[in-house]
């Protein structure tokens, strides 16, 4: 009987253990929550600023600069420097650095020994600046010289910038909208562009900058890059840019009119090469092999190849003398190939000759300024 009563007696569950109070006070929890929230906010701001900086400095989508040339274009120059560490970029940045160095050295001449530490500071600053200069060297440039209705040559260019195209476009647009009468905004085929002094025009297609010597030329370029108007350059005509095997960072071609246009910038009163040797077309390619040397070729075609060969030989002989006068070395070889004459050349000692020329120029300026001082 007692066993039955014991079985019917309900079991009693043990009491739960007492709940321990949190060791973190409420104010600390609030502080930690605010800290996490602020950290997330700071990280979000950092990401936004980083993205904004990347957006402003990045080149973005770009077109092929060669699209501004069409089938039959006979006066064109192309420059390619895709690799930021390539020889052409290093050549240009080294040249600019040498110019800065020569200017600084000339400016610091005569400083007391107590200020000699400025030279170390200058060298460190310029070495850092040289690394940043590469950002301003375009990746690709195509120049086309178009004959105008007035008989003159009009220059158009397409430039694939390495950085800052959006920033440049913003500054130009702000200048145009600020009421500057020298800059006028216009639009053609949904492409906005700026006209400077009613002549030169500037436009941006993504990270590609278009420049033209006149507004009519700008509209022609927009037609070409959009596939409208004149036919775009074919692979066959584009291949004419390379007349010699090899990788040429700078290459181009000119007909007789283009050569006359280039020679018009010369201050020499001598008869032009076109008139002298009946040169009707030239092609060239240049490869920068180091910060101090280049090599390349120049080929010419004309009615009388004997005169073409004689004229090019005479021109390069004069170039050798000019290079020797400034401390450069110039070697060349002339050969004839079917319907053209080809000159292969190599220049070295460019950097030292440039530095010497800059020093002499700066010294002359300082001496002239000292002579004018009372």
C-alpha positions in Angstrom: 0.0 0.0 0.0 2.8 2.4 0.9 4.4 1.6 -2.4 1.3 2.7 -4.4 1.1 6.0 -2.5 4.8 6.6 -3.2 4.2 6.0 -6.9 1.3 8.4 -7.0 3.2 11.2 -5.4 4.2 13.8 -8.1 7.9 14.5 -8.6 9.1 17.9 -7.8 11.5 19.5 -10.3 14.6 21.1 -8.8 14.6 24.9 -8.7 16.5 26.6 -11.6 19.8 28.1 -10.7 19.8 31.8 -10.0 20.4 33.9 -13.1 23.7 35.8 -12.9 23.5 39.4 -13.6 25.5 40.7 -16.6 29.0 41.7 -15.8 28.8 44.5 -18.4 26.9 47.6 -17.3 24.3 49.2 -19.6 26.5 52.2 -20.4 29.3 49.9 -21.6 26.9 48.1 -24.0 25.7 51.4 -25.4 29.3 52.5 -25.9 30.3 49.3 -27.6 27.2 49.6 -29.9 28.1 53.1 -30.8 31.7 52.1 -31.5 30.7 49.3 -33.8 28.2 51.6 -35.6 30.9 54.3 -36.0 33.4 51.8 -37.2 30.9 50.6 -39.9 30.2 54.2 -40.9 33.9 55.1 -41.1 34.5 52.0 -43.3 31.5 52.9 -45.5 32.9 56.4 -45.9 36.3 55.0 -46.7 34.9 52.8 -49.4 32.9 55.7 -50.8 35.9 58.0 -50.9 38.1 55.2 -52.4 35.6 54.5 -55.1 35.2 58.3 -55.8 39.0 58.7 -56.1 39.2 55.6 -58.3 36.3 56.9 -60.5 38.0 60.3 -60.9 41.5 59.0 -61.7 40.6 55.9 -63.8 40.6 56.2 -67.5 37.3 54.3 -67.9 36.0 53.0 -71.3 38.1 54.1 -74.2 37.9 53.9 -78.0 40.6 52.9 -80.5 42.4 56.2 -81.3 43.0 54.9 -84.8 39.3 55.3 -85.5 39.8 59.0 -86.4 41.8 57.8 -89.5 39.9 56.5 -92.5 40.8 54.6 -95.6 42.9 57.0 -97.7 44.3 58.9 -94.7 47.8 59.8 -95.8 49.1 62.1 -93.0 48.9 60.3 -89.7 51.1 59.7 -86.6 50.5 57.1 -83.9 52.2 56.8 -80.5 51.7 53.8 -78.3 52.8 53.6 -74.7 50.4 51.1 -73.1 52.9 49.8 -70.6 53.4 52.3 -67.8 56.9 50.8 -67.2 57.8 50.7 -70.9 60.8 52.3 -72.5 58.9 55.2 -74.0 57.3 56.2 -70.7 60.7 55.9 -68.9 62.3 57.9 -71.6 59.8 60.8 -71.2 59.8 60.8 -67.4 63.6 60.7 -67.3 63.8 63.6 -69.7 61.4 65.6 -67.6 63.2 64.7 -64.4 66.5 65.8 -66.0 65.0 69.2 -66.9 63.7 69.6 -63.3 67.1 68.6 -61.9 69.0 71.0 -64.1 66.7 73.9 -63.2 67.0 73.1 -59.5 70.8 72.9 -59.6 71.0 76.2 -61.4 68.6 77.8 -58.9 70.6 76.5 -55.9 74.0 77.6 -57.2 75.7 79.9 -54.7 73.8 78.6 -51.6 75.9 78.4 -48.4 77.1 75.0 -47.2 74.6 75.3 -44.3 71.8 74.9 -46.8 73.3 71.9 -48.6 70.6 69.7 -47.1 68.2 71.2 -49.6 69.9 69.2 -52.3 69.1 65.9 -50.7 65.5 67.0 -50.1 65.3 68.1 -53.8 66.6 64.7 -55.0 64.1 62.8 -52.9 61.2 65.0 -54.0 62.1 64.7 -57.7 62.5 60.9 -57.5 59.0 60.7 -56.1 57.7 63.1 -58.7 59.2 61.0 -61.5 57.1 58.1 -60.5 54.0 60.2 -60.6 54.8 61.7 -64.0 54.1 58.4 -65.7 50.4 58.9 -64.9 50.3 61.9 -67.2 51.8 60.1 -70.2 48.9 59.0 -72.5 48.6 55.3 -73.3 47.9 56.0 -77.0 47.8 59.0 -79.3 46.8 59.3 -83.0 47.3 62.5 -84.9 45.8 63.1 -88.3 46.5 66.1 -90.5 43.5 66.7 -92.7 43.5 69.0 -95.8 41.1 71.8 -95.4 39.0 73.6 -98.1 41.3 76.6 -97.8 44.3 74.5 -98.8 45.8 74.3 -95.3 46.2 71.3 -93.0 43.9 70.9 -90.0 45.1 68.8 -87.1 42.8 66.3 -85.3 43.9 64.1 -82.4 42.6 61.2 -80.3 44.3 60.6 -77.0 43.7 57.7 -74.6 44.7 59.2 -71.3 46.2 57.1 -68.6 44.4 58.9 -65.7 42.2 61.9 -64.8 40.1 62.2 -68.0 36.9 62.8 -65.9 38.7 65.4 -63.8 39.9 67.3 -66.8 36.4 67.1 -68.4 34.9 68.5 -65.2 37.3 71.5 -65.1 36.7 72.3 -68.7 32.9 72.1 -68.3 33.0 74.3 -65.2 35.1 76.8 -67.1 32.6 76.8 -69.9 29.6 77.2 -67.6 31.2 79.9 -65.5 30.6 82.5 -68.2 34.0 82.4 -69.8 33.4 84.0 -73.2 36.5 82.3 -74.7 34.8 78.8 -74.2 31.6 77.8 -75.8 29.7 74.6 -75.3 28.2 72.7 -78.2 26.8 69.3 -79.1 26.8 67.1 -82.2 25.3 63.6 -82.4 24.7 63.6 -78.7 28.4 64.3 -78.0 29.1 67.4 -76.0 32.3 69.4 -76.8 33.8 72.8 -76.0 35.0 75.3 -78.6 37.9 77.6 -77.6 38.0 81.1 -79.2 35.7 79.8 -81.9 38.5 77.6 -83.3 40.0 74.6 -81.5 37.5 72.1 -80.1 37.7 69.5 -77.3 35.5 66.5 -76.5 35.6 63.4 -74.3 34.3 60.0 -75.2 34.7 58.1 -72.0 38.4 58.1 -71.3 39.4 59.2 -74.8 40.0 62.9 -75.4 39.3 64.3 -78.9 40.9 67.5 -80.1 40.4 69.3 -83.4 41.8 72.5 -84.8 38.3 73.7 -85.8 34.7 72.9 -85.0 34.1 71.4 -88.5 37.0 69.1 -88.0 35.6 68.0 -84.6 32.2 67.1 -86.2 34.1 65.1 -88.8 36.0 63.2 -86.1 32.7 62.5 -84.2 31.2 61.1 -87.5 34.2 58.8 -87.9 34.3 57.4 -84.3 30.6 56.9 -84.3 30.8 54.9 -87.6 28.8 57.6 -89.6 29.9 59.6 -92.6 33.3 58.5 -94.1 34.2 54.8 -94.1 36.4 53.8 -91.2 40.0 52.7 -91.7 40.4 49.2 -93.0 43.0 46.7 -91.8 44.8 47.1 -95.1 45.2 50.8 -94.8 46.1 50.6 -91.2 48.8 48.1 -92.0 50.5 50.8 -94.1 51.6 52.4 -90.9 54.2 49.7 -90.5 56.6 49.6 -93.5 59.3 47.7 -91.6 59.1 44.7 -89.4 59.4 45.3 -85.6 57.5 46.9 -82.8 57.4 50.7 -83.3 56.2 52.9 -80.4 56.0 55.9 -82.7 55.1 55.5 -86.4 53.4 57.4 -89.2 53.2 58.3 -92.8 53.0 61.6 -94.8 52.4 62.5 -98.4 53.9 65.4 -100.2 51.3 67.9 -98.9 51.9 66.6 -95.3 55.6 67.0 -95.7 55.3 70.5 -96.9 53.0 71.3 -93.9 55.6 70.0 -91.5 58.5 71.8 -93.2 56.5 75.0 -93.0 57.4 75.1 -89.3 61.1 75.2 -90.1 62.8 78.5 -89.8 65.3 77.5 -92.5 65.2 79.3 -95.8 66.6 76.3 -97.6 64.6 74.6 -100.3 62.4 71.9 -98.8 63.1 68.2 -99.2 60.0 67.7 -101.2 61.0 70.2 -103.8 64.6 69.2 -103.7 64.3 65.4 -104.2 60.7 65.1 -105.5 59.8 63.2 -102.3 56.1 62.2 -102.6 55.6 60.0 -99.5 57.5 59.0 -96.3 56.9 56.5 -93.6 58.7 56.1 -90.3 58.9 54.1 -87.2 60.8 54.9 -83.9 61.5 52.5 -81.0 62.8 53.8 -77.7 65.3 51.2 -76.5 66.4 53.0 -73.3 66.4 56.3 -71.5 69.4 57.3 -73.6 68.9 55.8 -77.1 66.4 55.3 -79.9 66.4 53.5 -83.2 64.1 53.4 -86.2 63.6 53.8 -89.9 62.5 56.3 -92.5 61.4 55.3 -96.0 60.8 57.7 -98.9 59.2 57.3 -102.3 59.4 59.5 -105.3 59.6 59.7 -109.0 63.3 59.5 -109.1 64.7 57.1 -106.6 68.3 58.3 -107.3 67.3 61.8 -106.1 65.4 60.4 -103.2 68.4 58.4 -102.0 70.8 61.3 -102.6 68.5 63.7 -100.7 67.9 61.4 -97.7 71.7 60.6 -97.5 72.5 64.3 -97.4 69.8 64.9 -94.8 71.2 62.2 -92.5 74.8 63.4 -93.0 73.7 66.8 -91.7 71.9 65.1 -88.8 75.2 63.2 -87.9 77.0 66.6 -87.8 74.3 68.2 -85.7 74.3 65.2 -83.3 78.1 65.4 -83.0 77.9 69.1 -82.1 75.7 68.4 -79.1 77.6 65.2 -78.0 75.2 62.6 -79.4 76.0 59.6 -81.6 74.1 59.0 -84.8 74.5 56.0 -87.1 72.5 55.3 -90.2 72.4 52.9 -93.2 70.7 53.7 -96.5 69.4 51.0 -98.8 67.0 50.8 -101.8 64.0 48.5 -101.9 62.0 48.2 -105.1 60.0 51.5 -105.1 61.4 53.2 -102.1 64.6 54.2 -100.2 64.9 53.0 -96.6 67.1 54.6 -94.0 67.7 52.7 -90.7 69.1 54.8 -87.9 70.2 54.8 -84.3 70.7 57.7 -81.9 72.5 57.4 -78.5 73.8 59.8 -75.9 70.4 61.6 -75.9 70.2 62.0 -72.2 73.6 63.5 -71.6 73.2 65.8 -74.6 69.9 67.0 -73.3 71.2 67.6 -69.8 74.2 69.5 -71.2 71.9 71.7 -73.3 69.7 72.5 -70.3 72.6 73.4 -68.1 74.0 75.7 -70.8 70.6 77.3 -71.3 70.0 77.8 -67.6 73.6 79.2 -67.2 73.0 81.7 -70.0 69.7 82.8 -68.4 71.3 83.3 -65.0 74.2 85.2 -66.6 71.8 87.4 -68.5 69.7 88.1 -65.4 72.9 89.0 -63.4 74.0 91.4 -66.2 70.7 93.1 -66.2 70.6 93.5 -62.4 71.6 97.0 -61.2 
